[in-house]
Amino acid sequence: MPEPLQNTDPEPIEISREAEDALLHTLGLGEECHKPSRNRFVCGSPPRPAVGELVVAGLMAEYLPTPGFLGEGSHLYMATEAGRAVALDCLARREAARPQLTRGQVRYRAWLDFSDASDLSFGDWLRRGCRP
């Protein structure tokens, strides 16, 4: 495991949207997942600019030596503790900025999840009393 790098700056870290996305992806965070489910980001050489930005900011570190099961030229990066904290803060900010869904939108999204396994139309699904 790489030695976690701590951000000692009292100012909040500002990173690009692409770097936020890479950090959230590294930890398996997103709309449906609010708890980190992994800590890895594999990329080829050269690494994506967003990953370089995160390494410079101390939010990610490269895992060395690269595990043998990865192809030649691949690099494995992991979020540091500071990166994990920034990712959770970023996720909270994104959640707060996302508009609230109406009751109808919530029902329709529930039907979309259900419709993959059924031939019921949205109206039929509602008439059967199905609700989220």
C-alpha positions in Angstrom: 0.0 0.0 0.0 1.3 3.5 -0.8 2.0 5.7 2.2 -1.0 8.1 2.5 -0.2 11.7 1.8 -1.9 14.2 4.0 -2.9 17.6 2.8 -1.5 20.1 5.2 -3.0 23.2 3.5 -5.7 24.9 5.6 -7.4 26.0 2.3 -9.8 23.6 0.7 -8.4 21.8 -2.3 -9.8 22.9 -5.6 -9.6 20.3 -8.4 -11.1 20.1 -11.9 -14.4 18.3 -12.6 -12.5 15.6 -14.5 -10.3 15.1 -11.4 -13.4 14.9 -9.2 -14.8 12.3 -11.5 -11.6 10.2 -11.5 -11.4 10.4 -7.7 -15.1 9.3 -7.3 -14.5 6.5 -9.8 -11.4 5.3 -7.9 -13.5 4.9 -4.7 -16.6 3.5 -6.4 -18.7 6.5 -5.4 -21.7 7.9 -7.3 -25.4 8.6 -7.3 -26.3 5.1 -6.2 -23.3 4.4 -4.0 -22.4 6.7 -1.1 -19.8 4.4 0.7 -16.4 3.7 -0.9 -16.5 0.2 -2.4 -12.9 0.1 -3.8 -9.7 2.0 -3.9 -8.0 1.6 -7.3 -7.6 3.3 -10.6 -5.7 1.5 -13.4 -4.6 3.4 -16.5 -2.0 3.1 -19.2 1.0 5.3 -19.8 1.0 8.2 -19.8 -1.7 8.6 -17.1 -4.7 10.8 -17.7 -4.2 14.5 -16.8 -6.8 14.3 -14.1 -4.9 11.5 -12.3 -1.7 13.6 -12.5 -3.6 16.5 -11.0 -4.7 14.3 -8.1 -1.2 13.0 -7.5 0.3 16.5 -7.4 -2.5 17.6 -5.0 -1.7 14.6 -2.7 -5.1 13.0 -3.2 -3.8 9.9 -5.0 -0.6 8.0 -5.0 0.8 5.5 -7.4 1.1 1.9 -6.1 4.6 0.7 -6.7 5.6 -1.8 -7.8 2.8 -2.3 -10.3 1.2 -5.7 -9.7 2.3 -8.3 -12.3 -1.2 -9.2 -13.3 -1.6 -5.8 -14.9 -0.4 -5.4 -18.5 3.0 -3.8 -19.3 2.7 -0.1 -19.2 -0.2 -0.1 -16.8 -0.2 2.0 -13.7 -2.2 1.5 -10.5 -3.2 4.5 -8.4 -5.0 4.6 -5.1 -6.7 7.5 -3.2 -5.0 8.7 -0.1 -6.9 9.5 3.1 -7.0 13.1 2.1 -8.4 12.0 -1.3 -11.1 10.0 0.3 -12.2 13.0 2.4 -12.2 15.2 -0.7 -14.2 12.6 -2.6 -16.8 12.3 0.1 -17.1 16.1 0.3 -17.4 16.3 -3.5 -20.2 13.7 -3.5 -22.0 15.6 -0.7 -21.8 18.9 -2.7 -23.1 17.1 -5.9 -26.0 15.6 -4.0 -26.9 19.0 -2.5 -26.8 20.6 -5.9 -29.0 18.0 -7.6 -32.6 19.0 -8.0 -35.2 17.1 -5.9 -37.3 14.8 -8.0 -41.1 15.1 -8.0 -43.2 12.2 -6.8 -44.0 11.4 -10.4 -40.4 11.4 -11.4 -39.6 9.0 -8.6 -42.4 6.7 -9.7 -41.2 6.8 -13.3 -37.6 6.0 -12.4 -38.9 3.1 -10.3 -40.8 1.8 -13.3 -37.7 2.2 -15.5 -35.9 -0.1 -13.1 -38.8 -2.5 -13.1 -39.4 -2.4 -16.9 -36.2 -4.2 -17.7 -37.8 -7.4 -16.3 -41.4 -6.9 -17.4 -43.6 -6.0 -20.4 -45.9 -3.8 -18.4 -46.4 -0.3 -19.7 -46.0 2.6 -17.2 -49.8 3.0 -17.1 -50.4 -0.7 -16.4 -47.7 -0.7 -13.8 -49.5 2.2 -12.0 -52.9 0.6 -12.3 -51.6 -2.6 -10.6 -50.7 -0.4 -7.6 -47.0 -0.8 -8.0 -45.2 2.0 -6.3 -41.5 2.7 -5.3 
